Amino acid sequence: MASLFFCDKAEGIPFIKYIPYLILLIIIVLLDFLALTTYKHRIFQMRTAVFAAIITIALQAWLVVDFIATYHDVMFRVPAVFPIVSVILNFLAARNIMADELMVRSASRLRPAVRNKKK
C-alpha cells in the first residue's frame, strides 16, 4: 500500500493529489506497520490487520465508484487494484495470526499438566 504514494491512479493523477485518498492511504499504511511490529500482542496484531483490511476495502470501493463516475473520461492504471491484493494479504495474515494464537494457547494449557506429573 505504501507504493501507492508514488503511483498514479489514472493518467497524470496521483493518489496523493486527492486529500481523502491520502488520508486513507496514511491510515492504512500506519495500521499495516502497526500490525507488522506488534508481534508480541497477537490479538491486537490480528485486529489491526483486519481493521486495515476493512479500511482498504472502503478505499477500493471508493476507487470503483470513482472509476464508474469517470469511466469515459479517464483510464485507470494497474496500481488502482493494489488495494485488492492488500486486502487478501491482510486477511491471510489475520488468519495465520489467529492460528498462531490458538497454538500458543493450546501449548500453554498443556504446560501446567506436564509440571504436575513431574512432581
Beta strands, then each sheet from edge to edge (+ up, - down):
strand 1: 8-10
strand 2: 13-14
sheet 1: 1+ 2-
end
